[in-house]
């Protein structure tokens, strides 16, 4: 029998006895001439083909986690509890979405012809918050790390004597100018306290109002509040620094009460 080369091999069964099932092949292997090593080589009654190639081993893509050190600046010395979270904050690096094509082979049962259909599988990628590289807060408030320690039981806040005017500020440094899409806030156990103003800056000196964070803001089902710009623009505003400013008096005796704070891209 003369050796031939081929890219496709198919099995076509006739059914003269009207059997309910035809075929019954448990395994199929195709070898090049002389490549079979399982004892005596089968009689060359089948069409030979090149040695099968490996489909390939799936590769796991690891999303790196970037660690940024956030130093907290205050105008006075504050004694933190012994279990104060470290100022080193790990935040996910923004990964690009991975889209991998998948090829499907469909066989038309009415004819022995082979049809190939190609589809693309799109991955749904959840945006990740920006990394925080610096935290500062007013000296009359609790540790700013409490708003970034991934612990809903701790919260940044400032105690204020009832009826007394006061100002409390929490500011973060994103490390570079980036487009600001939304600010996500997880209130502390007793909810937000006071009326907050969110401001943005490119240099940490000159600030522009971006949105507001009222105490009456309604959380979503997961407990988080999503804040967007009061006046959205296209393209979105860019900033390196974001701060939340609270002004008293505070009817509840507290300003802020932010358990977690995250800044997201558009």
Buried (B, 14 or more C-beta within 10 A) or exposed (E): EEEEEEEEEEEEEEEEEEEEEEEEEEEEEBBEEEEEEEEEEEEEEEBBBEEEEEEEEEEEEEEEEBEBEBEBEBEEEBEEEEEBBEBEBEBBEBEEEEEEEEEEEEEEEEEEEEEEEEEEEEEEEEEBBBBBBBBBBBEBBBBBBBBBBEEEEBBBBBBBEEEEEBBBBBBBBBBEBBEBBBBBBBBBEEEBBBBBBBBBBBEBEEBEEBBEBEBEBEBEEEEBBBBBBEEEEEEBBEBBBBBBBBBBBBEBBBBBBBBBBBBBBB
